[in-house]
Amino acid sequence: MIPNPFETVREVVDPSPPVSDAVKYTTCYMCACRCGIKVHLKDGRIRYIEGNRNHPVNKGVLCAKGSAGIMTHYSPARLTKPLRRVGPRGSGEFEEIEWEEALATAAGWLGEIRGRDPRKLAFFTGRDQSQSLTGWWASQFGTPNHAAHGGFCSVNMAAAGLYTIGGSFWEFGEPDWDHTRYFMMFGVAEDHDSNPIKMGLGKIKGRGAKFVSVNPVRTGYSAIADEWVGIRPGTDGLLVLAIVHELLKARRVDLDYLVRYTNAHWLVIQDPGAAEDGLFARDEAGNPLCFDKNSGALASALLADVAPALVGEHALPDGRTAVPSFQLLHDRYVADEYAPDAVAERCGVPADTIRRLAAEIAHAAFEQEVVIEQPWTDWAGRKHDRMIGRPVAMHAMRGISAHSNGFHTCRALHLLQVLIGSIDAPGGFRYKPPFPRPVPPPVKPAGKTGQVSPNTPLAGPPLGFPMGPEDLLVEADGTPRRIDKAYSWEAPIAAHGMMHMVIRNAWAGDPYPVDLLFMYMANMGWNSSMNTAGTMAMLTDKDPATGEYRIPKIIYADAYASETIAYADLVLPDTTYLERWDCISLLDRPICDADGAADSIRQPVVPPDRDVRPFQDVLIDLGVRIGLPGLTHPDGTPKYPGGYPDYLANHERSPGIGPLAGWRGTDGSKGGKGEPNPDQLARYVDNQCFWRHEFKPEERYFKHANKTYLETAVSLGLIGKAEPIILQLYAEPLQKFRLAAQGHGAVVPPEGHRARVERYFDPLPFWYPPFEGDAVAEEGYPMHAITQRPAAMYHSWGSMNAWLRQIHGLNKLYMSRERAESLGIADDDWVAVTSHHGRIKAQAKLMEGVNPDTVWTWNAIGKRRGAWNLSADAPEANKGFLLNHLIAELLPERGGGYRYSNSDPVTGQAAWYDLRIRIEKVAADAPGTVAEPTFEPVATPPNPPRATAMLRFGAPSGREAAE
């Protein structure tokens, strides 16, 4: 029948069709932001994810990553069953086994090592959010060889803050978005803390506050900045200290703030060559001394009623002289070497711009002060009618951290904030609980000689904060006791460990061989390693004398078929984040904001549809099987028979302190601190999976010296004592290491390390060129190469996500249009990029918003063929690439001497962004040419769900149909 052409057709469109028949709340895991989400289900399957408007982190805002979590959950790259290697390591040849066999095998390996030498287990985890559990498990096992990803991510940022102000950026603090009038952002990519930063930038842009972004690349946040400062990589510290120079010369620093809250007035002994040179002068009770202008005599610097001098030379009772630490600071930074004209060329920032930035900071801080009419009481009981702040806020992250000079750069940035009085003041940087903590936190790393014994827990945690050489983990001859060489003379304050060195050191047997490498969620066979090709070779290398692998056994746990799976002997398949209980704990990386303490959980939204188990449950099961005392009763029965959720509700790290702070006490009436509550998880679920304690208005600023806040923090279990936390402009622990390098004290470095320790353990921040650029000929490698992390991907976490792959399916090498044209390079030309370590080939893309001496690309987009269950023609595996191939894990060889790791000399932070390269156009390539280097494809694990060419949600994909 022919339709009537004159008939009006009326379509009925339902503008709000039912999306789901059930909704569950949980916490996102698509990056480290940890936003609250509402997961909609239909017919028992996940249908839609939206932000939770009531959640303190994101308040309903959700990014592309969070929304696309559904495609990560239903990814065809998910592992489906435990695997045992049957072919050569690296071949990807596995057979499926049952869980009992997998757990018995792992427990057998672990138990034998624990009974013989616990150090022979190297247990390292990636960007998981269960580090309070994994670190505690390692302590129970007895191995000091544990760390997570911080050593190759941001330990410079964390350690510099914790040794200066008792907190830092990211999880430790945030800008005062509501009051700041001048905001500076250094080296921040879009994948960290993305939703709170986006909301905060919206606030300051709406209020007309100025936003300055300092970054070699103008992407993401930098693209909306009022001013972009396209600095040369690795010179941020020089820029910051030039600003300090200008502020000191203009006398635009907050002297009252320095006297009240810092060690600026503490007297430093001036006795060159002596054992106490550069240490603080102290009285008989151990209190630091100052010169009191009221009495004209020395006095305890900790007294509330002194009027201390900040400059001048003063005689000590024993005849030695001392000067206030501020005098040393002032004299260093007013020197000509830090003048804008002296640093401009090296930074790539005009001297006039540096002077203007300093003037703008001073104007905002001192001419636009913020006043909040809120009385408060300081630590000494002094009453203040109002809260007065310096409205200059700063935020920084990996871009300034991932350099071999990053520790001192990050310290310099905190020093700048302290000098203008903006730390935890209205309009400035604000602490997020559980910070501030004492500077540094009073936790020392365990693993010294005598602290590691068979079948015995460590005396403390594997990670901590050394206060001097006596806290290092070294043998009597100075050699390292940890496999990664953290807390050795190579990296004395490696507060997060040195994960990037584990595989190389284990392969080399330096400082000793290990028997088992146990990794979780750490793609060390690809994008999380330097010297990628070398690392893969090390994982498969055999000892010619024995024919056995140099790293005898490898266990790897993950939810997805990453590049590293092929190198494991035993694979323990994890669940997705929507299939398990999890904890975002105040013991680890909580979700607090400056106005309140908070934590959260994940609950299973759907049950697993594969034979997989949550890694946390597996770890507890293994602990029971090998008899870890914290997980078993004396008769060997489990303390937490319900697995990880049982542990979350009932475990106590210390009396009243457990993984979760909400609804503690037997009746759930206590917050922060209290007895275990068996119904705790149910209370979290009833409250949309989070808990938050709101601070009173009088507690919200000056937390380091706020009596009411400090007392509240003690009651919540955040700190041990309600004592002021004194900001450390001058870091005495660093001077103790320097004195050891000069031969003083009972613990001194071996001769070969002394010059390095003496130079870099300066108690005041200073700038020096990044190591790689200083070691190679600049004319041979004239350009810098760095990565940026895109808003739609978090490291390699989006590798298996069909929606996010449409946004970043491949990466190109971005460079300055002007520089490219001078080299004869046009858009999409293929170029060769060469470092002192290797060579890659990639396609170039020209742009304006990049420092002319810098090339960059998106991080972790390039994939190895066969991994992640991607199709053979996947663009990520054919035209995508990694800069990792160009980066060496050791510094360039110079004269055959000892080769240090490619890391910061203070903290061991991986120096990813020190890379120097040259770039050249290569001959014209035929269509379809792939990026180089190429590697043999990785075999796909047995029976995974098959990939599909359809990227639409709900498209059938063989075994896995995500409808």
Number of C-alpha atoms within 10 A of each C-alpha: 3 4 6 7 7 6 7 7 7 6 6 6 7 7 6 6 7 8 12 16 12 14 16 18 26 28 28 25 21 23 21 19 22 25 29 31 29 20 27 20 19 15 9 13 19 24 20 17 21 19 23 22 15 14 22 21 20 24 17 17 19 21 18 14 24 24 19 22 26 22 22 25 20 21 26 28 25 27 31 26 24 24 25 21 20 14 13 13 20 21 18 25 20 24 16 17 14 12 18 10 12 19 19 14 14 22 19 14 17 22 21 14 21 22 15 12 18 28 27 22 26 26 24 24 25 19 18 14 20 20 20 18 21 22 24 19 22 25 27 22 30 30 31 32 30 30 26 27 22 23 26 27 24 24 28 36 31 26 25 29 27 25 26 26 29 24 32 29 21 22 23 24 23 25 28 25 25 14 24 31 26 24 27 20 21 24 22 24 24 20 22 20 20 21 21 20 18 15 14 17 19 12 16 20 15 9 14 11 20 19 24 20 28 25 25 30 31 20 18 16 19 26 13 15 21 14 14 21 22 21 27 23 27 30 24 27 24 26 27 21 27 28 25 27 26 23 22 17 15 12 11 19 21 16 15 10 16 21 20 19 20 21 24 30 25 31 32 29 23 19 14 9 12 13 15 18 19 26 24 26 24 19 14 6 7 10 16 20 24 32 29 19 14 11 11 11 13 19 21 20 24 17 13 13 10 19 19 26 23 25 17 12 16 21 14 17 9 6 8 13 16 25 25 27 26 25 18 16 18 16 11 17 23 18 12 13 15 23 23 24 17 14 21 21 12 17 20 19 20 17 19 12 13 22 19 14 16 20 17 15 24 22 17 21 27 18 12 17 18 21 16 12 11 13 13 22 19 19 21 14 12 11 11 13 11 14 18 20 26 32 33 34 29 27 21 22 22 22 26 29 32 28 30 30 29 35 31 29 29 29 27 27 25 28 26 22 21 24 21 25 27 28 33 29 26 29 31 32 31 31 33 27 25 26 25 32 25 22 20 25 18 12 14 17 23 22 28 18 12 8 15 21 19 17 21 19 24 24 16 18 23 25 25 21 23 23 24 19 26 15 20 27 25 24 12 10 10 17 17 23 22 28 28 28 27 31 31 23 27 23 25 27 33 30 28 28 32 32 31 26 24 26 23 21 20 25 23 15 14 17 15 15 18 27 20 21 21 20 23 23 22 23 21 25 25 24 26 21 27 27 24 22 18 15 19 21 14 20 26 19 16 16 11 9 6 8 9 12 16 21 24 17 19 20 20 24 24 23 23 27 26 30 25 26 34 28 24 25 22 26 29 28 26 29 25 24 23 24 20 23 20 22 26 23 24 24 20 18 20 23 27 27 22 24 19 18 27 26 27 31 25 27 24 17 22 17 12 17 10 14 14 21 21 23 21 20 19 20 17 25 20 20 23 22 21 23 22 25 18 20 24 19 14 10 7 14 13 21 19 21 15 12 18 24 21 16 20 25 23 21 22 16 13 9 12 18 21 25 23 31 28 27 26 26 19 14 13 17 11 18 19 28 22 23 20 25 20 19 16 24 24 13 18 22 18 11 14 22 23 27 25 20 16 15 16 12 12 18 24 23 25 27 28 27 22 25 23 20 25 26 19 18 25 16 17 21 22 22 20 15 14 19 18 20 21 22 29 26 26 28 25 21 18 26 25 26 29 28 25 21 25 19 18 16 15 8 19 22 24 13 11 11 15 19 13 16 25 18 11 22 24 21 22 21 25 20 21 16 16 21 21 24 19 13 14 19 12 14 9 13 18 15 20 23 24 21 21 22 21 21 18 22 25 19 20 18 21 23 27 25 23 25 22 21 19 10 12 19 18 20 23 23 23 24 26 20 19 14 17 21 12 10 12 11 22 17 16 13 18 24 21 20 23 19 23 20 17 17 18 20 24 25 21 24 22 22 16 14 19 23 23 22 17 23 26 23 24 23 21 28 28 26 25 23 24 22 26 25 27 25 16 12 12 18 22 23 25 20 23 27 32 27 27 23 23 23 26 23 25 18 20 20 12 10 7 7 8 12 13 16 24 25 31 29 26 28 29 34 36 31 29 26 23 25 26 27 26 19 20 15 19 14 10 10 10 7 6 9 12 19 23 17 14 15 10 9 15 22 19 24 24 15 12 20 19 18 21 18 11 11 16 13 16 13 14 16 18 12 12 18 16 20 14
